[in-house]
Amino acid sequence: MTRSTVFTPFDIVEGDRKKGVVLLADHARRDLPEEYGSLGLSASEFDRHIAYDIGVETVTRELAAALDVPAVLAGFSRLLIDPNRGEDDPTMIRQLYDGTVVPGNYPIAREERERRLDRFYRPYHDAVGAMIASVAHASGKAPFILSVHSFTPAMQGFVRPWHVGVLWDRDDRVARPLIDMLAEDKSLVVGDNEPYDGALRGDTMFRHAIVNGYAHALIEIRQDLIADRAGALAWAERLAPIVDAIDRRPDIHQVKMFGSRTGPV
C-alpha cells in the first residue's frame, strides 16, 4: 500500500482507441489517500485479497501493451469504496470483509459515504465512461469491454477448483468464445459464472456495457497464478491472442440489447 496527499482515483493506460477495445481493472490497486491512514487495519491486511485483486494491475497493463489498447485502472483500495458495486449496494463500503473488521468503515456517516462517492467512486466511473465514449468515437463502432479481476484460491473454507472464470449476464458474445478458447488448454479448469455470478445490478459491467448493449465479459484469474510478475506476464500472453480473436468476430462491435437477469434495464 502507498499513501499520497495528491491522490488520483484512476489511472489511464493509453493505446490505440481505433481498435475498439477497452480494458478495465476495478480492483487493481490497494492504495489509500494519506488522510485515511490504514482505515485502522494492520499493514498485512493490505497484502490480502480484501484490499485489492492481487496480480491484476500487471496482467491488465501487460495485456493492454500486447494488444495496444487502452485501459482504465481504479487507483484506490476497495476497502475504501468498491467501484464494482452499484451506489445503492450495502457492500460498497465494507465494515466486515472475510473475517476482518474494518474500523475506519464502522460506523460510517452518510456524509462520509457521499464524500467517498464524490472523490473516488464517481471520478473512476466518469473516467471509464469517457474512455468508452472516446473509443467508440475513434473506432466508429461499439466498443468491446473486458474487465480483469482475480479471486482468492479459497474462501470460507472452500477450496476453489477453477484456474480462471468468466462472468457474464445474458450477453454471451464475449463470454462463450472466451470460455471455449480457454478450455482448449486441458490443464485449465475454466469456470462459467464461477466463482461468482456475473449478474450484479449496478456493477461496472451493468453500468457501462449491459445498459449500452456493448459486448463484454469479466474474467477472474486465480490469484496464486498471477501473484508474481512471471505468472502475470504468462497470463497476459495467454489472453492476448484470445482477446484479439474475439475482437475479430463479426458481432462483437455491434450494439445488441440482451437485458439482464437482475431485472429490466
C-alpha positions in Angstrom: 0.0 0.0 0.0 1.1 3.5 -0.8 -0.3 6.8 0.5 -0.1 10.2 -1.1 -1.5 13.7 -0.3 -2.0 14.0 -4.1 -4.3 11.1 -4.8 -5.6 10.1 -8.3 -8.7 7.9 -8.2 -7.9 6.3 -11.6 -5.0 5.6 -13.9 -5.2 5.6 -17.7 -3.1 3.3 -19.9 -3.0 4.6 -23.4 -3.5 2.5 -26.5 -4.9 2.7 -30.0 -8.5 3.7 -29.4 -9.4 3.0 -33.1 -9.2 -0.8 -32.3 -12.4 -0.5 -30.3 -11.3 -2.4 -27.2 -11.3 -1.2 -23.6 -9.7 -3.0 -20.6 -10.9 -2.2 -17.1 -9.4 -3.1 -13.7 -11.8 -2.1 -10.9 -9.6 -3.6 -8.1 -6.1 -3.0 -9.5 -4.7 -1.0 -6.6 -4.6 -1.2 -2.7 -3.8 2.5 -2.1 -5.4 4.9 0.3 -5.2 8.7 0.5 -3.0 9.9 3.4 -5.9 11.3 5.3 -7.5 7.8 5.7 -4.3 6.2 7.2 -4.8 2.5 7.1 -8.5 2.5 8.0 -7.4 1.1 11.3 -6.0 -2.1 9.8 -2.6 -3.6 10.1 -0.3 -3.4 7.1 -0.6 -7.1 6.5 -4.3 -6.8 5.7 -3.3 -4.8 2.6 -1.4 -7.9 1.3 -4.7 -9.8 1.2 -7.4 -10.1 -1.4 -9.7 -8.0 0.8 -7.7 -4.9 -0.2 -7.3 -5.5 -4.0 -7.2 -8.0 -6.7 -3.7 -9.5 -6.5 -1.9 -9.6 -9.8 -4.5 -7.7 -11.8 -2.6 -4.5 -12.3 0.3 -6.3 -14.0 -2.0 -8.5 -16.1 -4.0 -5.5 -17.3 -1.1 -3.3 -18.1 0.7 -6.1 -20.0 -2.4 -7.2 -21.8 -3.1 -3.6 -22.9 0.5 -3.3 -24.1 0.3 -6.6 -26.1 -2.9 -5.6 -27.8 -2.1 -1.8 -28.0 -5.4 -0.9 -26.5 -6.4 1.5 -23.7 -7.2 0.6 -20.1 -8.7 2.3 -17.1 -7.5 1.2 -13.6 -9.1 2.2 -10.3 -6.4 3.9 -8.1 -7.8 3.1 -4.7 -8.3 0.1 -2.4 -11.8 -1.5 -2.5 -11.6 -1.3 1.3 -12.1 2.5 0.9 -15.1 2.0 -1.5 -15.8 -0.7 -4.1 -16.2 0.6 -7.6 -17.6 -2.7 -8.8 -20.8 -2.2 -6.9 -23.9 -0.1 -7.5 -24.3 3.1 -5.5 -27.1 1.5 -3.5 -25.3 -1.7 -2.8 -24.7 -2.2 1.0 -21.4 -3.9 0.3 -19.9 -0.9 -1.4 -18.2 0.2 1.8 -17.3 -3.0 3.7 -17.4 -3.0 7.5 -16.6 -6.7 7.7 -14.7 -8.5 4.9 -13.7 -12.2 5.0 -13.4 -12.2 8.8 -11.7 -8.8 9.1 -13.5 -5.8 10.8 -12.6 -2.5 9.1 -12.5 0.1 11.9 -12.3 3.0 9.5 -15.6 2.0 8.0 -17.6 1.4 11.1 -19.6 3.3 11.8 -19.8 5.4 8.7 -21.8 8.6 8.4 -23.9 9.3 5.4 -21.8 12.4 4.7 -18.6 10.3 4.6 -20.2 7.8 2.3 -21.2 10.6 -0.1 -17.7 12.1 0.2 -16.1 8.8 -0.9 -18.5 8.5 -3.8 -17.7 12.0 -5.0 -13.9 11.8 -4.5 -13.2 8.3 -5.7 -16.0 6.1 -7.0 -17.7 8.6 -9.3 -14.4 10.0 -10.8 -13.4 6.5 -11.7 -16.7 5.7 -13.4 -16.6 9.1 -15.1 -13.1 8.1 -16.5 -14.4 4.7 -17.6 -17.4 6.3 -19.3 -15.2 8.9 -21.0 -12.8 6.2 -22.2 -15.6 4.0 -23.6 -17.1 7.1 -25.4 -13.7 8.1 -26.8 -13.0 4.5 -28.1 -16.5 4.4 -29.7 -15.9 7.8 -31.4 -12.3 6.9 -32.6 -13.2 3.4 -33.8 -16.7 4.3 -35.2 -18.1 1.2 -33.7 -19.5 -0.2 -30.4 -16.6 -1.0 -28.0 -15.7 -4.4 -26.7 -15.1 -4.2 -23.0 -13.1 -6.7 -20.9 -12.9 -6.3 -17.1 -10.0 -8.1 -15.4 -10.3 -9.4 -11.9 -8.7 -12.1 -9.7 -10.0 -14.4 -7.0 -8.6 -16.0 -3.9 -7.9 -19.8 -4.1 -10.1 -20.5 -1.1 -13.0 -18.7 0.5 -14.7 -19.5 3.8 -13.1 -23.0 3.9 -14.0 -23.9 0.3 -11.0 -24.6 -2.0 -12.0 -23.3 -5.4 -11.1 -25.7 -8.2 -11.0 -23.2 -11.0 -7.9 -21.6 -12.5 -10.0 -18.9 -14.3 -13.6 -18.0 -14.5 -15.7 -15.9 -16.9 -18.6 -13.9 -15.6 -21.5 -12.7 -17.7 -25.2 -11.9 -17.5 -27.2 -12.5 -20.7 -24.9 -11.3 -23.4 -22.6 -14.3 -24.2 -20.9 -12.8 -27.3 -17.6 -12.5 -25.4 -18.1 -15.0 -22.6 -18.9 -18.1 -24.7 -15.9 -17.9 -27.0 -13.6 -16.8 -24.1 -14.7 -19.9 -22.1 -14.3 -22.2 -25.1 -10.9 -20.9 -26.1 -9.5 -21.0 -22.5 -10.9 -24.6 -22.2 -8.8 -25.7 -25.2 -5.9 -25.8 -22.7 -6.8 -29.1 -21.0 -4.6 -28.1 -18.0 -7.1 -25.4 -17.1 -10.3 -25.7 -15.1 -12.5 -22.9 -16.5 -15.5 -21.6 -14.6 -18.6 -20.4 -16.3 -20.0 -17.7 -13.9 -17.6 -19.0 -11.3 -16.6 -18.2 -8.6 -19.2 -15.5 -8.8 -22.3 -14.8 -10.8 -21.9 -12.2 -13.5 -25.4 -10.8 -13.0 -24.9 -8.0 -10.5 -27.1 -5.0 -10.9 -25.3 -1.7 -10.8 -21.8 -3.2 -11.1 -19.2 -1.9 -13.7 -20.3 -4.2 -16.5 -24.0 -3.4 -15.9 -23.4 0.3 -15.8 -21.1 0.7 -18.8 -21.8 -2.4 -21.0 -25.1 -4.0 -20.4 -27.2 -0.8 -20.5 -25.5 0.3 -23.7 -25.6 -3.1 -25.5 -21.8 -3.4 -25.7 -20.2 -6.8 -25.9 -18.3 -7.6 -22.7 -17.1 -10.1 -20.1 -15.5 -10.1 -16.8 -12.6 -12.5 -16.4 -11.5 -13.8 -12.9 -8.0 -15.3 -12.7 -6.9 -17.3 -9.6 -4.6 -15.1 -7.5 -1.8 -17.6 -6.9 -1.3 -17.9 -10.6 -0.6 -14.2 -11.1 0.8 -13.1 -7.7 4.3 -12.7 -9.1 5.3 -10.9 -12.3 6.2 -14.1 -14.2 2.7 -15.5 -13.6 1.0 -12.3 -14.5 3.0 -12.0 -17.7 2.2 -15.6 -18.6 -1.5 -14.9 -18.3 -1.3 -11.7 -20.3 0.5 -13.6 -23.0 -2.2 -16.4 -22.9 -5.1 -13.9 -23.1 -3.7 -11.6 -25.8 -4.4 -13.9 -28.8 -7.7 -15.0 -27.4 -8.9 -11.4 -26.9 -7.7 -10.5 -30.4 -9.5 -13.4 -31.9 -12.8 -12.5 -30.1 -12.3 -8.9 -31.2 -12.4 -10.0 -34.8 -15.8 -11.8 -34.5 -18.4 -10.2 -36.7 -21.0 -9.4 -33.9 -18.6 -8.0 -31.3 -18.7 -4.4 -32.3 -22.5 -4.2 -32.7 -24.9 -2.7 -30.3 -27.2 -5.5 -29.1 -29.5 -5.3 -26.1 -29.7 -8.6 -24.2 -31.1 -7.2 -20.9 -30.2 -8.6 -17.5 -31.1 -11.4 -15.3 -31.4 -8.8 -12.5 -34.4 -7.2 -14.0 -35.4 -4.5 -16.5 -32.6 -2.4 -18.0 
